[in-house]
Amino acid sequence: MITVQLLGGACLRSGDAPLSGPPAQRHRIALLALIVASWPQPLSRDRAMAMLWPEKDVASARRLLNLAVHVLRTALGEDSIASTGDGLLLNPSRVNCDLHELRAAIESDASDRVARLYTAPLLDGFHLDDSTEFGFWLDERRSELSHAYIGALLALAERQQESGDVHGRVRTCLRLAAADPHSGVYAQALMRALDDAGDTPGAIQHASEHARRLRTDLELDPDPKVVALTKLLRSGTLRERQVAAADQRVPSVAVLPFINLSGDSENELFADGITEDVIAQLSKIRALKVISRSSVTQFKERQLSLKEIARRLGATTVLDGSVRHAGDRVRIVAKLIDAETERHLWAETYDRQLTDIFSVQSDVALQIAASLRAELSRDEETRVRRQPTGDVRAYQSFQRGRQLYIQYTPESLTSAIEFYDRAIALDPSFALALANKALAYTELAEVGALAPDVAYRCAMQAASTALRLDPDLGEAHSSMGFIKGVHEFDWSGAEREFKRALELSPSNSDTYMMYGRFCAALTRFDDAIALQERAHELDPLAHGLDRMTTRIRAGRYDEAVPLAEEAVEFAPANDRARATLGWAYFMSGRRAEGLAELERAVAVEPGNTMWLGQLGQAYGMAGDKKKAREILGQLIDVARSYYVSPYHFTYAYIGLGEYDEAMNWLERAVAERAGPAYSIKGSFLLSALHDHPRFRALLKQMRLA
């Protein structure tokens, strides 16, 4: 693959080696820039001659053009530039150009990607002495790209402000100010960003530098708004306003894993269970933002200060505690700490019988709410005080099942169900154990470890019983919502369940995640992203791969790529993260990188035929039908010995362009409720089938059309 860099100084590369000599001669670089900029339309030879050799007669100009084309084809490959009648057309499968990537990002309004790709002006410092026409053309293109770049930076800074990414916003505003150092608007943006990041002296210093530059370069005084903002910063008034606004935000709590002081590793599970139950109780209080278990668990060893932990979790307060369990006695120490000042807001020591454990958990949650002045409704207080079971042995079995459930492997999920069943046998009214059992069955269906019809029938029975026993159990409504959508295609019923689940447990990140997945299946991408972002706020250190998948489905590749790159950096051995990044690259036009990441996903988890099927589809879409058919053969070989989801064959046949056969497998997948069959309407991987009459009939069957 030949790489052409036109942003900044011109550079041609074959692999990692730069091309120099004849192809890098100035008129040939200019010709290549014109051809690249004209794509996907051909560049007229007459226009090229007029732009590059305006002083030459037609015969001389044509001879010079033919020579330039010959030299470029020799260097880049004979098929790199095609002749189309009287035109010259670049072949993007042979030549990769940064200008193409930037223009694609601009056309799709992908501000994150535009900001990342625009590294310097087009052909910076380049000129042709003998062609003013080319100079005018180049100035216009530079202006267009610069305008798009500044617009992208403004949009990016606005999003960073909304999400609270203060340091990212400073970096973006620095680039804005550098792009137009005379702009008072961009000077103010940088000053506010620096102040929000705690660097008020830096904001004031930039105001002085901006004023000095204006006077030196243009003999002008700074914008009065810049002067007024500088006065606010010097007086501290702006900071006071911001602090006052921050004080009115919803208080947030991170419950760190309770420390096991029993000296017995068996009691580690008990301490973890206390942590999870306190989080669950707090999550029922609408006036609090509660960080989820999976994020706080990463700080179990307390490697960082409480202040730094809170910063990483986005929490204003931290609950720190310990548990000592011996026989039928338990001692729990709990301290609520202000993360900024490290001041203790509340502390309590509980010496109780083991049978009182639930009242202790409820009391901790209520005391935290009172300390943070969070108002509770009567119904919320009732739900917080409600005990999940009166049987300690049932509770201990439930704890064991819950610990196995969060490992998310077929073996651990099967074992989790066994422990939930033990808990239910000891206390048949244990609704929470039934709700978790329902979720475990849905996960078994998702990973293909249990026939979907069997799994969802068991899940429905468990969730229905849980709701009959406790109609106010948020986890049960969440389970039921997922089952109604995935298995029954009852979309309105599923949505009612999700909404009720969030009314009862407004800080449950899993419900936001599942509800977001549901909305994405209905192609309500904006709703899905909003729900998934809320899940991310509550669980900031989870990989949150649904956030990226939904953005790919919505065509928002500029947002999906950096998020997926972060996920891979965070968890390089996560096969789904690799596959998600692969498709983000692939769909944004970076096909070689996309295929490489999909290959890595298969290598990380070679037994997962989903990635194998998707890899086959990607190779087919990239034009390598031979490789795609080889991968289909691998799927067929695996299916001789193990279950392979029909959905995975659907991917492979789409890549080969055999759409009738793909529909055969997709119809089977929907009939079996296999994998993500419920989401076919919103799946970007099935877009090739959208106009197929059988696909439209399938949507009607699923109540999606």
N, C-alpha and C positions, 0 to 999 in steps of 0.2 A: 504494500500500500504506500502510495506517495502522499506526503503531507505538505500542504502549501500554507504557509503562514503569511497573511497579509496585514494583520493587525500589528502595529509597531513596524520594525524594519522587515522588509520582505525576506523570506527564507524558504527554500525548497529542500525537502528531506526525503531520502529513500531509506525507510527504516529509521535508524538513528544517525545515519551519515548525511551531512549536508551536501546538496548539489551546488557546484560552483561552475565557473567557466561560461561557455556559450549560453546555456539556458538562463543564467542569472544576469545576462546583459540587460540594460535598463529598458529598452523598447520591448524586449520579450517579457520581462516582468510586467510591464504596463499592459501588454496584450493579454497575458494570463489573467491579470486583475479584471480586465474588461469582460473576458469570457466567463470568469467566475461570477462576476456581478450580474451578468445577463441571465444566468441559469435560473429557472428551468427553460427559458427561451434561448434560442441560438443567437449568437452575435453576428450581425450582418458583416460580411467582408468589406463592403463599401464603407460602413460606419467605422470599422476598425482602421481602414486606410486613412479616412478623413481625420480621425482622432490622433493617430500616431505619426503620420507623415503628411501633414497638410501642405507642405511646400513642394512635395514631389509630384511629378506627373503620374498619371494613372498607371502606366506600365511599370515605372520604377517602384511605385508604392506597392503594386500587386506582387512584384518580385520580392521585395523586402518582407511582405506579409507571408508569402509562401515559405520563404526561408525561415522566418521566425516560427511558423507552425511546425515545420519539419524539425527544427532544433528542439522545440518543446516536446513533440511526440517521441523523438529519440530518447530524451531524458526521462520523460514521464511514462512512456509506454505508448505503442502505436494506437491502442484503443482508448487512450486517455482523453483525446479530443476528437470528436466525430465531426464529419462534414455532412451537413444537411442542406442540400441545394446550395444556396449562396451563403450559408451560415456555418458557424463553428459552435459546437455544443460540448460542454464538459461532461465527462462520464463520472458521476459521483461514486460509482462502485470501485473505480480505480484511483480516484484522487480525493483525499479528505482535506477539506479547507476550513480554517477557523471562521472565515467570513460566512460560509454556509450555515454553520452551527449558530452563529450570532443572529443571522437573519431569521432562521427558523424560530429561535427564542423570541425575537421581537414580534414576529407574526403571530405567535401563540400567546402573546402578552405574558411571557414567562420572566417576570422581573428578577427573580433570584438568579436565574441562569444568565440573563443579559448582564447583570452586574458582575457575575463571575467571569464571563467570557470576554467582556470588553477590557482588554489589558492596556491598550494604547490606540491612538488614532490610526485610521487606515493608511497604510504605506507612509508611516511617520517619517518626515524628512526627505521623502522621495519627490522628484520632479523631473520633467523632460524639458530641456532648454529650448527645443525647437517645436514645441506644441503647446500653445496657450489653450487650445480646445481641451486637451487632456487635463490641463491644470484646472480649468473651470469645472470639468466633470468630477475630478478628484475632490475639489473643495466642497462641492454639493454633497457627495457621498459622505465625506467626513462630517459635515454638519448634520446630516440625517442620523448617522450613527451616534454622534455625540448627544443629540437631542433625545434619542431613544435611551441611551445610557443614563442620562440625568433623570429621565422619567422613571426608569427602573430603580435607581437609587432612592428616589423620593418614595416610591411605593414600598420598597424594602424597609426603609427607615420607619415608615408609618406602621408596618406590621410588627417590626421589632419593638416599637413603643407600646403597641397594644399587648404584646406577649410578655413584656417586662424584660426583654433581652437588652439590658442597658449597655453592656460592653460591645455587643454586636452593633448596636445603634451608633455608638461613638465611632466605630470603624467605618460604618457606612457614611456618616456625616463628614468624617475626615476626607473621604473620597469626593463627596459633593463639593466641599470647600476647595479641594485641589482642582476639581474640574472647572470651577469658575470662582477664582479667589476674590473677584470684585463684587460678587453678589451679596447684598445685605441679607437676603432671605436665607441663603445657605450658611452665612456666618451665624445668624440667629439659631438655625437648626443645630449646628455644631455646639454652640454655647449652651443650649438647653440640654443637649445630650451629655456633655461633659458634666454639667451641674447635677443631672440625674444620677450620673455614675459616681458622684461624690467628689469630683474634681472641680470645685468652684474656682480655685486659683487658675487652673488651666483654661476655664471658660473666659475669665477676665483677661488673661494673657492673649487669648486668640482675638478678643475684641480690639486690643491695642495693636496687634500685628495687622489686623484687617484695616484699621483706620490708617496706619502708617503706609500700608501698601497702596491704598486708594489715593492718598495725598502724593505719594512718590510717582505712581504710574499715571494717574489721571488728573491730579490736582483737584480732587473732590473731597468733600467731607463725608463721613459715614452716614448711612441711613439713620434718621432720628429714632427708629425703632431699635436699632442696635445700641444706640446711646442709652435709651430708656431701659433696655434689658440689662445693660452693664450696671446701671445705678441700682436696679433691683438686686442683682447679684452681690454688689458691694455691701448693700445694707442688710442682706440676709432675708429680705422679705419673701423672695421667691421660694427659698427653702422652707420657710414657715408655712407658706400656703400648701406646699407639697406634703409636708408632715401632717398637716391638719386633714388633708384629703386621705392620706394613707391610714390615719387613725380610724376612718369610717369603713375600711374594708372588712370583709368577713374574716373573723379570726380563724387561724388554721392551726392544726395540731398534728404532730408526728409522734406516734406512740412507738418508742424504741423497744426492741425485743427485751422483755424482762429477763434479768440476770438470774440464773439458777444458782442458789447458794446452798443447795442441799448436799453437794458433794457426791451426787449420785447421777450418773449419766441418764438413767431412766427418767429422772425428773426433768431433764431438758425438754422433753416433749410436753410435759405439764406446763412449764414456764412459757413455751411457745404458744400453747393453747390459751393461756391467760392473755398474752399479747393480742392474739387474733380476736378473742372474744371482746376485749375492751375496744378494739378498733371497730368491731361490728356494732357494739352498743352506741359508740359515738357517731357512727355513720347514720344512725337513725335521726340525728338532730339536724334539722335543716339550717339552723343558724351557724353551723360549724363547717369548715372544710377539713376533711380528715384524710391524711395521706394513707394510701393502701399498704397492705401487708408486704407485697412483693418488693416495694421500694425500700421500706424501713428495714427489712430483713438484711439488706446488704451492709447495714451498719451494726450488726450484732456484736462485733468485737470492739466497737467504740474506738476505731483507729484514729478518728478525727475529733476535734473539739465539738461540743454540742452546737456551738455557733456555726461552725462550718457545715456540720450535718444538716442543720436547719436550712442553711442557705442552699445547699444542693437539693434539698427536698421541697423548697419553696414554702416553708412553714414558719410561722411567727412564734410558736411555742413548741416545747418538747416535753413529752411525758417520759420520765426516766424512772425505772423501778426494779425491784428484785423480788424473788420468791424463794421461800424456804418451806419445804414440804417434808413432814415426818409423820408417818402413821396416819392418824385421822386429823392431824392438826396442820394448819398452813399459816405462814406469816407472809404478808405482802406489804412491801414499802413502796409508796408511789409519791413522786415529786413532779409538779408541773413547773416548768422553768421558762421564763421569757428568754427567747433565743438571742435577742440583741443585747440585753443588759445582764443576762445570766442571773437575774433575780428570781428567787423562789416565789411563785404566785400561790402555791398551795402544796401541802405535804400531809401525808397521813400514813400511819402504820396500823395494819389490821392483823390481829391475832384471833383466828377463828377456827371453828370446826370445818373440816373439808366440805361438809354438806352446806355450809354457808357461802361457798365460793361464788355462786351466782349473785347473791345480794351484794357481795364485795365488788364485783365487776360493775354492777349497776350503780353502786354508790360512787365509784371512781368516775364513771362517765358523768353522773349528775353533778359531782363536785367540780369537775373540769368546766362544765357548762356554766355553772354559777360563777366560777373564778373569772371566766372570760366574758361574763355578762351576756351570755347567749340565751335568748328567750326561748322557752320550750312551751309548746301547746300541751294541753292536758293529755291528748292522745299520744303525743311523743313521749311524755313522761311515763305513761302507762306501758308503752311498748318497751322502753328502756328497762323498766322494773320487772317485766315479765320473764320468768325463768324458763329456759328451753326444756328442761327435764328435772324431775325430782330424784332421779336415780344416778348416783355418782359413778357406778360401774358403766352405765350406758354412756355417760359423758366421756369417760376415759376411752371407751371403744370408738366413740365419735371422733375424739381427738386423734387417735391413731389413724382412722380412715381419712381424716382431713389432711394429715401430714403426707399420706401416700398419694392422695388425689393431686396435690400441687406438683408432683413429679411428672405428671402428664405422659407417662409411658403406658403401653397396653397392659404390661404386667402390674404396674402400680395402681392403675385404675381398677383393674379386676380385683386386686387385694383390697382397695379402698371400699368397694361395694360390699365385700365380705364383712369388713369391720362395721360399716353402716348397718348391715343386716343384723349383726350382733347387738348393736345399740338399739335397734328397733324392736328386736325380740325381747330385750330387757325392759323397754318402755315403748309400747306400741303407739303412744301419743307424741313421740319425739318428732315433731314436724320438721325441725331443722335438719335432722339426719335424713329424713325422706327427701327434702329438697336437694340436699347435696348428693344423695344417691341418684336422683334424676339427672343432675348435671354430669355425674360420672358416666352414666349411660350415653348421654349425648356426645361426650368426648370419645367414648369407645367407637361410636358410629363415625365420628369425624376422622379418626385416625385409621379407619378401616379394619379395626380389630374385632368387630362384631357386626353381623348382618344388620343393616340399617333398620329393616322392619322390626326385627326383634329388639334392637336397642331402643328405638323410639317408643315401642309399645310398653316396654318396662319403664322408660322414663316418664311417659304420660301417666301411668298408673301411680308411680311414686309422687309425682308433682300434684296430681289430683287429690291424693290422700293427704298430702301436706297442707294443701289449701283448705280442705275440709276441716282439718284439725286446727289450723291457725290461719284464718283469712287475712290477717294483717302481717304475714311473714313476707317481707320483700324478696328474699332469696327464692321463695316458691313461685311468686309471680314472675320473676325473671326467668326461671327455668321453664315455666309454662309458656311464656312469650316466645322463647327460642323454639320450643317444640311445635307450637302452633304455626310458626312461620316456616320452619325447615321441613316438618313432616306433613303438616296438613294444608299448607299453602293458605292458611286463614290469616291473611295479612292484617285485616282490621282488628281481629281478635288478638293477634300477637301484639299489635301496637298498644291496645288497651292494657295488656298485661305489663308491658315494659313501662308505660307511663305510671301505672299503679305501683310497680316495683320502686320507681324513683321517688314517688310520693312517700313511700314507707321507709326507704333507705337512700336518701339523697346523695350520700357520698360513696355509693358502691360503684367502684370503677369498672367492675366486670359487667354490670348492667349497662353502663354507658357504652362499653365496648360492643356488647351483643346488640344493643339497640342501633348503634351506628352501623354494624354489619348488615342488619335488617334493612336500614334505609338505603344503603348502597345497593342492595339487591333490587330495590325498587327504583333505582337510578335517581334517588333523591340525594345527590352527592353533597350538596351544601349542608343539608341536615346531618348527613353521615359524618362529615368532617367536623362539624361543630360538636357533635356528641363524642367523637373520638378525641378531639382536643381536650374536652372536659375530662375524659378518662385519663388522658396524659397528665393533666394538672394534678389529678388525685394519685396517679401512679407514675411519677416523673422519671423513674429509673428503669421502668420496663421498656422493652424494645419497641412496643407500640406499632407493630408492623401493619396493622389494619390502617393506620394513618397514611402510610405510604401507598398501600394497595388501592385505597379509595382514590387517592390523587392520580394514580396511573389510570384508573377507570375513567376519571373525569377529564383526562387529557392534560392534567396539570403537572407535566413532567418536570418543570423547573423546580417545583416544590418537592416532588417525590425523590429526585436524585440526591440532594444533600441530606434529606432525612434518612434515606436508605444507606447512604455512605456512613452516617453517624451510627446507625444500627449495626452495620458490619464491623465498624471500629470498636463498638462496645462489646459485640459478641461475634468474633470472627469464625467461631465454630458452629454458628447457628445456621442450619441449612435453609430455613425459610428466609432469613435475612439475606443470605447470598442470592437466593432465587428472586426475591423482591428487587434487590439492587440490579440483578441481571435484566429484569423486564423494564425497570426504570431507564436503564441505559439503552436497551434495545428500542423501546418505543420512542425515545427522544432522538433516535438517529445514530446512536453510538453502538452499532450492531456488534462489532468485534468485541468490545468490552462487555456487552451484554451476554454474548455467547460464552465468554470466558467465565463470567460469574455463574451462569447456569451450569457450566461444567463443574465448577467448584461446589455448587449445591449438591450435585449428584455424587461427587467425591466425598463430601462430608457425610452424606446419608445415602449410601449406595442402595439400600433396601427400599427407599422411598420411590415408588414408581411414578408418583405425581411429577417429580422433577425430571425423571427420565422422559415421560410423555411430553412435558413442556419443552424440554431440550430438543426433542424431535420436531416439535412444532416450530421452534425458533429457527432451526437449521433450514426447514422447508421454506419458511417465510423469507429467509436470507438468500434463497435460491439454490441451496445445496440439497437437492432432492435425494441424492445418493446417500448422504449421511443420515437424512431423515428416515429413509427406508431401513437403513441398518439399525437405527434405534427402534423402529417399529418391530423389527425382528427380535431385538432383545426383550421387548415387552411381551411378545408372543411366547418366547422361551420361558420367561419368568412365570407367565400365566399357566404353563403346563404343570407347575408344582405348587404355586401359591395363588391366593386371590389377588387379582388386579382389578381395581375399580374401572368400570366401563368409562368413567369420565376421563381416565388417563389415556385410553385408546382414542377418545374423541380428539384430544389435543394432537396426537400423532397424525391422525388422518386429515385434520385441518391443514397441518403443515404440508402434507403431500397434495393438497388440493382435491382430495377425494371426499367431496362434501356429502354425497349421499351416504357413504359408509360412515362418515363422522356422525351424521344424523341417526343412523342405526344405533350407534353406541350411546349417543346423547339421550335418545328416547329410553334406552335401557337404564341409563344412569338416573334419569328422573323417575322412572317407575320404581327403581330400588331405593330412591332418596340417597343415592351414593354421593359422598363427599359434598362439594359445594353446589349440588344440582339446583338447590333453591335459588341460587344467585345468577342463573343463566342470562337474565335480562340485562344485568349490569356488568357482565364479564367482558372485558376487552379482548380476551383470548378467543371468544366466540364470535367476534364481529363479522368474520367471513361468512357466517351462517345466517346473519340477521335477515337477509332477503330470501332465504329458502322458505318455500311455502310450508314445509313440515315444521320449521322452527317457529313460524308465526302460529301454527296450529298448537304447538307445544305451549307457547305463552298463554293462549286462550285456555288450554287445559289446566294450567297452573294459576289461572285467574290474574294473569299479569297483562292482559290485553283486552 
